[in-house]
Amino acid sequence: MDIKGQINKIVEEVTKNPNLKQQFDKEPVKVIEKVIGMDLPDDVVMKVVDGVKAKMTMGNAAKAADSLKGIFKS
């Protein structure tokens, strides 16, 4: 299984669907297994959960940084 590819797929699905994002915040394992379409072993699914959360956090930080760039230009 390509874990990085699955993480990217999940991040894409979760970020484009607000309802799925809300569900991910409450039940990340359930959402991941739903998007992937299979039941994963606990150790694998927790790595995927951590990867998705990290990628989403980095994406939000990048968006925030981009929005601040224009503030200091005159």
MMTF fields as JSON, N, C-alpha, C and O atoms, coordinates in Angstrom:
{
  "mmtfVersion": "1.0.0",
  "mmtfProducer": "UNKNOWN",
  "numBonds": 295,
  "numAtoms": 296,
  "numGroups": 74,
  "numChains": 1,
  "numModels": 1,
  "chainsPerModel": [1],
  "groupsPerChain": [74],
  "chainIdList": ["A"],
  "bondAtomList": [4, 2, 8, 6, 12, 10, 16, 14, 20, 18, 24, 22, 28, 26, 32, 30, 36, 34, 40, 38, 44, 42, 48, 46, 52, 50, 56, 54, 60, 58, 64, 62, 68, 66, 72, 70, 76, 74, 80, 78, 84, 82, 88, 86, 92, 90, 96, 94, 100, 98, 104, 102, 108, 106, 112, 110, 116, 114, 120, 118, 124, 122, 128, 126, 132, 130, 136, 134, 140, 138, 144, 142, 148, 146, 152, 150, 156, 154, 160, 158, 164, 162, 168, 166, 172, 170, 176, 174, 180, 178, 184, 182, 188, 186, 192, 190, 196, 194, 200, 198, 204, 202, 208, 206, 212, 210, 216, 214, 220, 218, 224, 222, 228, 226, 232, 230, 236, 234, 240, 238, 244, 242, 248, 246, 252, 250, 256, 254, 260, 258, 264, 262, 268, 266, 272, 270, 276, 274, 280, 278, 284, 282, 288, 286, 292, 290],
  "bondOrderList": [1, 1, 1, 1, 1, 1, 1, 1, 1, 1, 1, 1, 1, 1, 1, 1, 1, 1, 1, 1, 1, 1, 1, 1, 1, 1, 1, 1, 1, 1, 1, 1, 1, 1, 1, 1, 1, 1, 1, 1, 1, 1, 1, 1, 1, 1, 1, 1, 1, 1, 1, 1, 1, 1, 1, 1, 1, 1, 1, 1, 1, 1, 1, 1, 1, 1, 1, 1, 1, 1, 1, 1, 1],
  "groupList": [{"groupName": "MET", "atomNameList": ["N", "CA", "C", "O"], "elementList": ["N", "C", "C", "O"], "formalChargeList": [0, 0, 0, 0], "bondAtomList": [1, 0, 2, 1, 3, 2], "bondOrderList": [1, 1, 2], "singleLetterCode": "M", "chemCompType": "L-PEPTIDE LINKING"}, {"groupName": "ASP", "atomNameList": ["N", "CA", "C", "O"], "elementList": ["N", "C", "C", "O"], "formalChargeList": [0, 0, 0, 0], "bondAtomList": [1, 0, 2, 1, 3, 2], "bondOrderList": [1, 1, 2], "singleLetterCode": "D", "chemCompType": "L-PEPTIDE LINKING"}, {"groupName": "ILE", "atomNameList": ["N", "CA", "C", "O"], "elementList": ["N", "C", "C", "O"], "formalChargeList": [0, 0, 0, 0], "bondAtomList": [1, 0, 2, 1, 3, 2], "bondOrderList": [1, 1, 2], "singleLetterCode": "I", "chemCompType": "L-PEPTIDE LINKING"}, {"groupName": "LYS", "atomNameList": ["N", "CA", "C", "O"], "elementList": ["N", "C", "C", "O"], "formalChargeList": [0, 0, 0, 0], "bondAtomList": [1, 0, 2, 1, 3, 2], "bondOrderList": [1, 1, 2], "singleLetterCode": "K", "chemCompType": "L-PEPTIDE LINKING"}, {"groupName": "GLY", "atomNameList": ["N", "CA", "C", "O"], "elementList": ["N", "C", "C", "O"], "formalChargeList": [0, 0, 0, 0], "bondAtomList": [1, 0, 2, 1, 3, 2], "bondOrderList": [1, 1, 2], "singleLetterCode": "G", "chemCompType": "PEPTIDE LINKING"}, {"groupName": "GLN", "atomNameList": ["N", "CA", "C", "O"], "elementList": ["N", "C", "C", "O"], "formalChargeList": [0, 0, 0, 0], "bondAtomList": [1, 0, 2, 1, 3, 2], "bondOrderList": [1, 1, 2], "singleLetterCode": "Q", "chemCompType": "L-PEPTIDE LINKING"}, {"groupName": "ASN", "atomNameList": ["N", "CA", "C", "O"], "elementList": ["N", "C", "C", "O"], "formalChargeList": [0, 0, 0, 0], "bondAtomList": [1, 0, 2, 1, 3, 2], "bondOrderList": [1, 1, 2], "singleLetterCode": "N", "chemCompType": "L-PEPTIDE LINKING"}, {"groupName": "VAL", "atomNameList": ["N", "CA", "C", "O"], "elementList": ["N", "C", "C", "O"], "formalChargeList": [0, 0, 0, 0], "bondAtomList": [1, 0, 2, 1, 3, 2], "bondOrderList": [1, 1, 2], "singleLetterCode": "V", "chemCompType": "L-PEPTIDE LINKING"}, {"groupName": "GLU", "atomNameList": ["N", "CA", "C", "O"], "elementList": ["N", "C", "C", "O"], "formalChargeList": [0, 0, 0, 0], "bondAtomList": [1, 0, 2, 1, 3, 2], "bondOrderList": [1, 1, 2], "singleLetterCode": "E", "chemCompType": "L-PEPTIDE LINKING"}, {"groupName": "THR", "atomNameList": ["N", "CA", "C", "O"], "elementList": ["N", "C", "C", "O"], "formalChargeList": [0, 0, 0, 0], "bondAtomList": [1, 0, 2, 1, 3, 2], "bondOrderList": [1, 1, 2], "singleLetterCode": "T", "chemCompType": "L-PEPTIDE LINKING"}, {"groupName": "PRO", "atomNameList": ["N", "CA", "C", "O"], "elementList": ["N", "C", "C", "O"], "formalChargeList": [0, 0, 0, 0], "bondAtomList": [1, 0, 2, 1, 3, 2], "bondOrderList": [1, 1, 2], "singleLetterCode": "P", "chemCompType": "L-PEPTIDE LINKING"}, {"groupName": "LEU", "atomNameList": ["N", "CA", "C", "O"], "elementList": ["N", "C", "C", "O"], "formalChargeList": [0, 0, 0, 0], "bondAtomList": [1, 0, 2, 1, 3, 2], "bondOrderList": [1, 1, 2], "singleLetterCode": "L", "chemCompType": "L-PEPTIDE LINKING"}, {"groupName": "PHE", "atomNameList": ["N", "CA", "C", "O"], "elementList": ["N", "C", "C", "O"], "formalChargeList": [0, 0, 0, 0], "bondAtomList": [1, 0, 2, 1, 3, 2], "bondOrderList": [1, 1, 2], "singleLetterCode": "F", "chemCompType": "L-PEPTIDE LINKING"}, {"groupName": "ALA", "atomNameList": ["N", "CA", "C", "O"], "elementList": ["N", "C", "C", "O"], "formalChargeList": [0, 0, 0, 0], "bondAtomList": [1, 0, 2, 1, 3, 2], "bondOrderList": [1, 1, 2], "singleLetterCode": "A", "chemCompType": "L-PEPTIDE LINKING"}, {"groupName": "SER", "atomNameList": ["N", "CA", "C", "O"], "elementList": ["N", "C", "C", "O"], "formalChargeList": [0, 0, 0, 0], "bondAtomList": [1, 0, 2, 1, 3, 2], "bondOrderList": [1, 1, 2], "singleLetterCode": "S", "chemCompType": "L-PEPTIDE LINKING"}],
  "groupTypeList": [0, 1, 2, 3, 4, 5, 2, 6, 3, 2, 7, 8, 8, 7, 9, 3, 6, 10, 6, 11, 3, 5, 5, 12, 1, 3, 8, 10, 7, 3, 7, 2, 8, 3, 7, 2, 4, 0, 1, 11, 10, 1, 1, 7, 7, 0, 3, 7, 7, 1, 4, 7, 3, 13, 3, 0, 9, 0, 4, 6, 13, 13, 3, 13, 13, 1, 14, 11, 3, 4, 2, 12, 3, 14],
  "groupIdList": [1, 2, 3, 4, 5, 6, 7, 8, 9, 10, 11, 12, 13, 14, 15, 16, 17, 18, 19, 20, 21, 22, 23, 24, 25, 26, 27, 28, 29, 30, 31, 32, 33, 34, 35, 36, 37, 38, 39, 40, 41, 42, 43, 44, 45, 46, 47, 48, 49, 50, 51, 52, 53, 54, 55, 56, 57, 58, 59, 60, 61, 62, 63, 64, 65, 66, 67, 68, 69, 70, 71, 72, 73, 74],
  "secStructList": [7, 7, 2, 2, 2, 2, 2, 2, 2, 2, 2, 2, 2, 2, 2, 2, 7, 2, 2, 2, 2, 2, 2, 2, 2, 2, 7, 2, 2, 2, 2, 2, 2, 2, 2, 2, 6, 1, 7, 7, 7, 2, 2, 2, 2, 2, 2, 2, 2, 2, 2, 2, 2, 2, 2, 2, 2, 2, 2, 2, 2, 2, 2, 2, 2, 2, 2, 2, 2, 4, 4, 4, 7, 7],
  "xCoordList": [0.843, 0.0, 0.885, 1.84, 0.561, 1.268, 0.642, -0.352, 1.228, 0.642, 0.637, -0.347, 1.723, 1.769, 0.691, 0.057, 0.485, -0.568, -1.951, -2.808, -2.164, -3.455, -3.677, -4.792, -2.611, -2.727, -3.132, -4.024, -2.485, -2.831, -4.284, -4.989, -4.727, -6.112, -7.093, -8.097, -6.796, -7.679, -7.719, -8.792, -6.55, -6.499, -7.329, -8.079, -7.199, -7.967, -9.469, -10.226, -9.894, -11.316, -11.84, -12.914, -11.083, -11.524, -11.562, -12.477, -10.592, -10.551, -11.602, -12.003, -12.055, -13.068, -14.499, -15.454, -14.651, -15.984, -16.099, -15.581, -16.773, -16.88, -17.525, -17.133, -18.496, -19.136, -18.154, -18.126, -17.354, -16.348, -15.275, -14.767, -14.931, -13.947, -14.458, -13.712, -15.724, -16.334, -16.313, -16.011, -16.637, -16.633, -15.204, -14.981, -14.224, -12.829, -12.363, -11.63, -12.789, -12.406, -12.921, -12.282, -14.075, -14.675, -14.225, -13.918, -14.193, -13.902, -12.933, -13.339, -11.661, -10.716, -10.538, -10.399, -10.541, -10.338, -11.474, -11.241, -12.688, -13.863, -13.81, -14.107, -13.435, -13.365, -12.27, -12.475, -11.119, -10.015, -10.4, -10.163, -10.981, -11.379, -12.494, -12.578, -13.349, -14.415, -13.817, -14.195, -12.89, -12.297, -11.443, -11.497, -10.657, -9.796, -10.599, -10.249, -11.675, -12.529, -12.102, -12.466, -11.32, -10.919, -10.624, -10.325, -10.719, -10.391, -8.883, -8.322, -8.229, -6.781, -6.392, -7.14, -5.223, -4.726, -4.525, -4.229, -4.69, -4.612, -3.317, -3.344, -2.179, -0.904, -0.797, -0.217, -1.345, -1.301, -2.253, -1.885, -3.464, -4.456, -4.028, -4.317, -3.351, -2.902, -1.801, -1.727, -0.94, 0.081, -0.584, -0.157, -1.622, -2.343, -3.048, -3.012, -3.684, -4.35, -3.34, -3.602, -2.195, -1.158, -0.68, -0.482, -0.496, -0.048, -1.062, -0.699, -2.331, -3.396, -3.474, -3.562, -3.442, -3.51, -2.321, -2.484, -1.13, 0.065, -0.028, 0.294, -0.461, -0.56, -1.619, -1.426, -2.728, -3.771, -3.304, -3.621, -2.56, -2.032, -1.027, -1.039, -0.157, 0.821, 0.121, 0.533, -0.93, -1.688, -2.331, -2.33, -2.879, -3.497, -2.461, -2.724, -1.291, -0.214, 0.259, 0.538, 0.354, 0.785, -0.235, 0.142, -1.51, -2.552, -2.489, -2.643, -2.266, -2.17, -0.965, -1.056, 0.151, 1.364, 1.145, 1.574, 0.488, 0.209, -0.676, -0.473, -1.646, -2.549, -1.843, -2.256, -0.797, -0.06, 0.994, 1.455, 1.376, 2.416, 2.095, 2.975, 0.865, 0.468, 0.402, 0.365, 0.387, 0.242, 1.445, 1.281, 2.629, 3.841, 4.333, 5.326, 3.661, 4.035, 3.348, 2.187, 4.095, 3.476, 3.495, 3.014],
  "yCoordList": [-1.188, 0.0, 1.246, 1.343, 2.172, 3.452, 4.401, 5.067, 4.459, 5.256, 6.736, 7.428, 7.231, 8.652, 8.993, 10.044, 8.111, 8.326, 8.324, 9.13, 7.418, 7.353, 8.596, 9.111, 9.08, 10.3, 11.461, 12.232, 11.593, 12.673, 12.564, 13.569, 11.341, 11.113, 11.531, 12.189, 11.147, 11.466, 12.966, 13.533, 13.617, 15.068, 15.775, 16.701, 15.346, 15.956, 15.802, 16.762, 14.597, 14.341, 15.148, 15.747, 15.16, 15.831, 17.348, 18.002, 17.91, 19.363, 19.886, 21.046, 19.056, 19.544, 19.268, 19.719, 18.527, 18.184, 18.582, 17.88, 19.7, 20.174, 19.16, 19.076, 18.397, 17.389, 16.282, 15.812, 15.875, 14.852, 15.388, 14.649, 16.658, 17.297, 17.279, 16.968, 17.611, 17.601, 16.194, 16.006, 15.223, 13.832, 13.384, 12.656, 13.821, 13.462, 13.993, 13.315, 15.2, 15.781, 14.933, 14.863, 14.294, 13.49, 12.027, 11.428, 11.465, 10.039, 9.818, 9.339, 10.16, 10.078, 8.666, 8.501, 7.668, 6.298, 5.885, 5.297, 6.19, 5.828, 6.509, 5.878, 7.79, 8.526, 7.961, 7.789, 7.676, 7.134, 5.799, 5.574, 4.927, 3.626, 3.753, 2.944, 4.753, 5.004, 5.483, 4.992, 6.436, 6.992, 5.944, 5.82, 5.193, 4.174, 2.972, 2.325, 2.685, 1.567, 0.237, -0.816, 0.274, -0.974, -0.748, 0.363, -1.841, -1.825, -2.002, -2.955, -1.096, -1.145, -1.604, -1.395, -2.227, -2.567, -1.288, -0.228, -1.403, -0.233, 0.55, 1.78, -0.143, 0.572, 1.346, 2.431, 0.808, 1.489, 2.681, 3.771, 2.475, 3.541, 4.724, 5.87, 4.47, 5.583, 6.388, 7.604, 5.718, 6.432, 7.307, 8.437, 6.784, 7.55, 8.745, 9.847, 8.539, 9.633, 10.74, 11.917, 10.355, 11.347, 12.073, 13.288, 11.338, 11.944, 12.916, 13.994, 12.543, 13.42, 14.691, 15.795, 14.533, 15.713, 16.637, 17.856, 16.068, 16.883, 17.617, 18.803, 16.927, 17.544, 18.645, 19.684, 18.42, 19.435, 20.648, 21.781, 20.43, 21.529, 22.339, 23.569, 21.658, 22.357, 23.163, 24.28, 22.603, 23.307, 24.567, 25.602, 24.487, 25.657, 26.707, 27.902, 26.285, 27.23, 27.929, 29.128, 27.202, 27.803, 28.828, 29.891, 28.518, 29.467, 30.729, 31.832, 30.579, 31.732, 32.586, 33.814, 31.957, 32.692, 33.441, 34.587, 32.812, 33.472, 34.697, 35.719, 34.602, 35.734, 36.891, 38.042, 36.605, 37.651, 38.338, 39.428, 37.72, 38.278, 39.687, 40.548, 39.932, 41.225, 42.349, 43.518, 42.036, 43.048, 43.985, 45.186, 43.462, 44.262, 44.936, 45.663, 44.71, 45.366, 46.728, 46.88, 47.708, 49.026, 49.518, 50.616],
  "zCoordList": [0.0, 0.0, 0.0, 0.771, -0.853, -0.92, 0.102, -0.188, 1.296, 2.381, 2.031, 2.292, 1.442, 1.076, 0.06, 0.148, -0.897, -1.894, -1.262, -1.624, -0.318, 0.365, 1.216, 1.289, 1.863, 2.671, 1.78, 2.134, 0.627, -0.308, -0.765, -0.853, -1.054, -1.482, -0.382, -0.653, 0.847, 1.966, 2.219, 2.427, 2.204, 2.416, 1.352, 1.66, 0.115, -0.974, -0.744, -0.891, -0.385, -0.146, 1.043, 0.969, 2.126, 3.345, 3.167, 3.668, 2.468, 2.319, 1.344, 1.44, 0.41, -0.536, -0.07, -0.703, 1.036, 1.526, 3.002, 3.871, 3.291, 4.685, 5.634, 6.798, 5.16, 6.012, 6.379, 7.517, 5.407, 5.655, 6.6, 7.442, 6.468, 7.353, 8.79, 9.719, 8.964, 10.297, 10.894, 12.072, 10.062, 10.525, 10.836, 11.804, 10.012, 10.259, 11.61, 12.33, 11.948, 13.236, 14.407, 15.456, 14.22, 15.288, 15.242, 16.273, 14.035, 13.856, 12.695, 11.636, 12.882, 11.765, 11.201, 9.989, 12.049, 11.573, 10.647, 9.591, 11.042, 10.245, 8.871, 7.856, 8.837, 7.574, 6.68, 5.478, 7.256, 6.467, 5.848, 4.661, 6.628, 6.1, 5.074, 4.15, 5.222, 4.245, 2.921, 1.858, 2.981, 1.759, 1.046, -0.177, 1.814, 1.221, 0.746, -0.24, 1.457, 1.075, 1.651, 1.127, 2.742, 3.383, 4.86, 5.299, 5.607, 7.031, 7.155, 6.614, 7.858, 8.004, 9.406, 10.361, 9.528, 10.871, 11.689, 11.138, 12.998, 13.877, 13.718, 13.674, 13.63, 13.523, 12.218, 12.191, 11.146, 9.853, 9.846, 9.409, 10.324, 10.284, 11.151, 10.807, 12.258, 13.105, 12.425, 12.599, 11.647, 10.873, 9.818, 9.581, 9.192, 8.175, 8.814, 8.266, 9.96, 10.676, 10.982, 10.732, 11.52, 11.838, 10.587, 10.609, 9.504, 8.249, 7.682, 7.212, 7.721, 7.211, 8.057, 7.519, 9.367, 10.25, 10.01, 9.956, 9.868, 9.639, 8.311, 8.231, 7.279, 5.955, 5.937, 5.305, 6.625, 6.671, 7.467, 7.105, 8.538, 9.347, 8.538, 8.588, 7.791, 6.953, 5.869, 5.555, 5.303, 4.268, 4.807, 4.141, 6.005, 6.629, 6.966, 6.825, 7.409, 7.728, 6.466, 6.491, 5.372, 4.104, 3.617, 3.122, 3.753, 3.351, 4.194, 3.671, 5.483, 6.377, 6.017, 6.006, 5.725, 5.35, 4.043, 3.91, 3.081, 1.802, 1.996, 1.341, 2.883, 3.09, 3.792, 3.647, 4.541, 5.251, 4.38, 4.719, 3.274, 2.412, 1.951, 1.932, 1.586, 1.049, 2.071, 1.688, 3.326, 4.373, 4.42, 4.637, 4.222, 4.394, 3.123, 3.157, 2.011, 0.761, 0.694, 1.074, 0.202, 0.102, -1.312, -1.59]
}
